[in-house]
Amino acid sequence: MTEKEKMLAGKLYNANDDQLVNERTDAKEVCYDYNHLRPRQTAERRAILKKLIGRSGDVFLIEPAFYCDYGYNITLGENFAANHNLVILDGAPVTFGDNVMIGPNCSFYTAGHPLDVERRNAGLEFASPITVGANVWFGGNVCVMPGVTIGDNCVIGAGSVVTKDIPAGTLAVGNPCNVVREIGEEEKERFIESKDPS
């Protein structure tokens, strides 16, 4: 197997392999171009992301700055929106469902390194996929770790470090991120303004 094939299969691979280094450099060049466009260059921004991202819906927004390792392992659902400073280390697939909202300074890391120093110093690493369901909202400064799945209709509170799967329909916060409660029908009653302004 090539090192890229090992990476995509979830096996230990050499991250310093020439092919992988070249592919990461290509992605960084594209990210550089994207991050240096003027704000009103929306058509150019969209074209660059379409070139970089593996798959996306028709409606998506990623505010600069944006950084990724490869780009081709990223799937964006319809109506995807990410605020500034999104980082996706996509050695393995990173998949977002429809209607995902991501606050500023969020990171999704599929890459991990062996705990034993010999293999780590030899440049070996692994990558495990991240899957995010539909209708998920991430507060700012959230980090999602390798191998995590987050179910539909979740809210991940600001500053959380998500190290394990989060079940659908829940509010989860903290470091490490833990489920606080289910999100129920009563949420529809919150923040409803009075119809009588007097």
ROTI-802079 format. One record per residue (C-alpha): residue in one letter; x, y, z. Coordinates in Angstrom, 3 decimals, always signed. Each point is the difference from the previous one (the first is absolute). Layout:
! residues N
PT   resn         xx         yy         zz
PT      a          X          Y          Z
...
***
This chain:
! residues 198
PT   resn         xx         yy         zz
PT      m     +0.000     +0.000     +0.000
PT      t     +1.081     +3.563     -0.590
PT      e     +0.156     +2.335     +2.993
PT      k     -3.084     +1.786     -1.323
PT      e     -1.874     -3.319     -0.250
PT      k     +1.018     -0.779     +3.591
PT      m     -1.220     +3.428     +1.105
PT      l     -3.373     -0.421     -1.665
PT      a     -0.327     -3.538     +1.444
PT      g     +0.521     +1.249     +3.565
PT      k     +3.386     -1.693     +0.394
PT      l     +3.235     +1.478     +1.283
PT      y     +1.679     +1.897     -2.816
PT      n     +3.047     +2.163     -0.574
PT      a     -1.183     +3.608     -0.091
PT      n     +3.325     +1.045     -1.532
PT      d     -0.649     -2.018     -3.157
PT      d     +0.733     +2.114     -3.082
PT      q     -3.451     -0.457     -1.524
PT      l     -1.767     +1.044     +3.209
PT      v     +2.336     +2.952     +0.573
PT      n     -0.660     +1.174     -3.562
PT      e     -3.773     -0.382     +0.384
PT      r     +0.022     +1.943     +3.274
PT      t     +2.112     +2.708     -1.608
PT      d     -2.436     +0.226     -2.914
PT      a     -2.889     +0.435     +2.458
PT      k     +1.910     +2.664     +1.930
PT      e     +0.593     +1.899     -3.248
PT      v     -3.731     -0.040     -0.727
PT      c     -0.828     +1.051     +3.576
PT      y     +2.501     +2.842     -0.314
PT      d     -1.723     +1.241     -3.147
PT      y     -3.402     -0.279     +1.660
PT      n     +1.064     +1.792     +3.164
PT      h     +1.449     +2.937     -1.935
PT      l     -3.028     +0.858     -2.116
PT      r     -1.893     +3.188     +0.723
PT      p     -3.344     -0.429     +1.824
PT      r     -2.120     +0.985     -3.010
PT      q     +1.649     -2.580     -2.269
PT      t     -2.745     -2.492     +0.772
PT      a     +0.014     -1.723     -3.403
PT      e     +3.752     -0.553     +0.202
PT      r     -0.269     -1.272     +3.576
PT      r     -2.677     -2.485     -0.980
PT      a     +1.990     -1.239     -3.010
PT      i     +3.101     -0.597     +2.106
PT      l     -1.924     -1.958     +2.631
PT      k     -1.728     -2.089     -2.681
PT      k     +3.475     -0.891     -1.311
PT      l     +1.350     -0.849     +3.449
PT      i     -2.880     -1.758     +1.789
PT      g     -0.797     -3.610     -0.889
PT      r     -3.808     +0.436     -0.060
PT      s     -2.394     +2.762     +0.954
PT      g     -3.592     +1.092     -0.302
PT      d     -0.996     +2.981     -2.104
PT      v     -0.220     +2.390     +2.959
PT      f     +3.013     +0.320     +2.291
PT      l     +2.127     +2.664     +1.654
PT      i     +3.435     -0.189     +1.597
PT      e     +1.314     +3.313     +1.245
PT      p     +3.764     +0.488     -0.342
PT      a     +2.352     -1.011     +1.396
PT      f     -0.481     -3.676     -0.834
PT      y     +2.625     -2.740     +0.165
PT      c     -0.061     -3.707     -0.848
PT      d     +2.484     -2.795     -0.685
PT      y     -1.322     -1.423     -3.264
PT      g     -3.508     +1.273     -0.701
PT      y     -1.109     -3.038     -1.985
PT      n     -1.056     -1.851     +3.172
PT      i     -2.484     +2.739     +0.984
PT      t     -3.740     -0.263     -0.719
PT      l     -2.272     +2.967     +0.697
PT      g     -3.764     -0.457     +0.103
PT      e     -2.486     +2.560     -1.284
PT      n     -0.174     +3.364     +1.803
PT      f     +3.385     -0.368     +1.724
PT      a     +1.331     +3.102     +1.774
PT      a     +3.322     +0.411     +1.808
PT      n     +1.314     +3.158     +1.622
PT      h     +3.640     +1.176     -0.023
PT      n     +3.013     -2.243     +0.668
PT      l     -1.391     -3.436     -0.812
PT      v     +2.670     -2.746     +0.015
PT      i     -0.706     -3.478     -1.399
PT      l     +2.831     -2.538     +0.086
PT      d     -1.520     -2.451     -2.462
PT      g     +2.334     -2.959     -0.226
PT      a     -3.212     -2.009     +0.348
PT      p     -3.504     +0.995     -1.174
PT      v     -1.658     +2.907     +1.786
PT      t     -3.711     +0.006     -0.840
PT      f     -2.520     +2.705     +0.924
PT      g     -3.751     -0.425     -0.456
PT      d     -2.420     +2.694     -1.132
PT      n     -0.531     +3.239     +1.945
PT      v     +3.215     -0.110     +2.027
PT      m     +1.087     +3.255     +1.659
PT      i     +3.546     +0.385     +1.328
PT      g     +1.157     +2.884     +2.193
PT      p     +3.414     +1.667     -0.269
PT      n     +3.281     -1.730     +0.816
PT      c     -1.310     -3.567     -0.265
PT      s     +2.174     -2.974     -0.917
PT      f     -0.664     -3.532     -1.207
PT      y     +2.989     -2.327     +0.359
PT      t     -0.003     -3.447     -1.591
PT      a     +3.765     -0.330     +0.519
PT      g     +1.507     -1.744     +2.992
PT      h     +3.448     -1.190     +0.987
PT      p     +1.241     -3.146     +1.771
PT      l     +0.589     +0.340     +3.721
PT      d     +3.305     -1.869     -0.201
PT      v     +2.825     +2.388     -0.754
PT      e     +1.871     -2.170     -2.532
PT      r     -2.853     -0.250     -2.486
PT      r     -1.058     +3.605     +0.582
PT      n     +3.538     +1.283     -0.624
PT      a     +0.155     -2.124     -3.148
PT      g     -2.770     +2.181     -1.460
PT      l     -2.744     -2.603     +0.277
PT      e     -3.573     +1.092     +0.600
PT      f     -3.547     -1.189     -0.555
PT      a     -3.260     +1.622     -1.063
PT      s     -3.519     -0.864     +1.152
PT      p     -3.160     +1.442     -1.591
PT      i     -2.207     +2.675     +1.525
PT      t     -3.726     -0.022     -0.773
PT      v     -2.379     +2.839     +0.843
PT      g     -3.738     -0.431     -0.519
PT      a     -2.559     +2.520     -1.262
PT      n     -1.130     +3.116     +1.873
PT      v     +3.027     +0.177     +2.293
PT      w     +1.246     +3.273     +1.498
PT      f     +3.533     +0.398     +1.356
PT      g     +0.794     +2.936     +2.261
PT      g     +3.351     +1.738     -0.362
PT      n     +3.324     -1.630     +0.852
PT      v     -1.222     -3.608     -0.220
PT      c     +2.496     -2.785     -0.766
PT      v     -1.231     -3.348     -1.334
PT      m     +2.422     -2.912     +0.325
PT      p     +0.692     -2.999     -2.291
PT      g     -2.714     -2.616     -0.410
PT      v     -2.871     +2.027     +1.491
PT      t     -3.592     -0.191     -1.253
PT      i     -2.474     +2.732     +0.949
PT      g     -3.670     -0.784     -0.572
PT      d     -2.689     +2.131     -1.631
PT      n     -1.503     +3.030     +1.752
PT      c     +2.808     +0.507     +2.520
PT      v     +1.451     +3.158     +1.514
PT      i     +3.647     -0.081     +1.066
PT      g     +0.773     +2.783     +2.470
PT      a     +2.818     +2.495     -0.482
PT      g     +3.446     -1.123     +1.092
PT      s     -0.856     -3.702     -0.007
PT      v     +2.521     -2.726     -0.805
PT      v     -1.971     -2.879     -1.509
PT      t     +1.830     -3.274     +0.640
PT      k     -2.893     -2.475     -0.282
PT      d     -3.228     -0.468     -1.953
PT      i     -2.919     +2.323     +0.792
PT      p     -3.535     -1.430     -0.412
PT      a     -2.595     +1.753     -2.143
PT      g     -2.201     +2.719     +1.445
PT      t     +2.229     +1.001     +2.897
PT      l     +1.785     +3.021     +1.432
PT      a     +3.605     -0.866     +0.836
PT      v     +2.708     +2.204     +1.512
PT      g     +3.336     -0.085     +1.765
PT      n     +3.527     -1.359     -0.091
PT      p     -0.423     -2.859     -0.460
PT      c     -3.381     +0.629     -1.631
PT      n     -2.909     -1.734     +1.732
PT      v     -3.736     -0.067     -0.602
PT      v     -1.821     +2.453     +2.271
PT      r     -3.558     -0.794     -1.063
PT      e     -2.270     -0.854     -2.886
PT      i     -1.321     +2.824     -2.141
PT      g     -3.778     -0.303     +0.145
PT      e     -3.107     +1.732     -1.299
PT      e     +0.137     +2.539     +2.839
PT      e     +2.903     +1.698     -1.796
PT      k     -2.516     +1.384     -2.493
PT      e     -1.505     +2.101     +2.798
PT      r     +3.282     +1.657     +0.961
PT      f     +0.768     +3.506     -1.262
PT      i     -3.498     +0.524     -1.412
PT      e     -0.733     +3.689     +0.289
PT      s     -3.371     +1.188     +1.206
PT      k     -2.430     +0.870     -2.784
PT      d     -1.097     +2.998     +2.067
PT      p     +2.905     +2.485     +0.120
PT      s     -1.681     +2.163     +2.674
***
